[in-house]
Amino acid sequence: MRGKSNDRLVLLVLILVGAIFGSLIGSAFGGALPILNYGKTIGVDPFVVDLNVIVLTFGLKLSLNLAGIIGIIIAFFIYRRL
C-alpha cells in the first residue's frame, strides 16, 4: 500500500503534467478556438536581496489558460481512478 506522501507526490506530478499539456493544447488550438487560450497571470515580480556575500532573487508567476485548467481537472480525475 502506498504512503500518504507518495500519493501527494503522484497528485502533484499529475496536476503539473495536466497543466502543461493543457496549456500546450490551448496554445496549439488557440487560433481555431480562442476561448481555450484565455487566461490570466498572477504572481509577484522578481525582487533581489543583495547581502554583499550572496545575492538572492525571489519571484513567482503562474500563468494559466482555460485549456490548462481543463488539463488540471482531467489530471485530478485520472488520479482518482488510480
Number of C-alpha atoms within 10 A of each C-alpha: 3 6 7 9 9 10 12 11 11 14 17 15 13 20 22 16 16 23 25 18 17 26 26 17 16 26 18 13 15 16 11 10 12 12 14 22 23 15 15 10 10 10 10 11 9 10 11 10 10 10 8 6 5 7 9 9 9 10 10 10 11 9 12 19 21 19 26 28 19 18 25 22 16 17 22 16 12 14 15 9 7 6
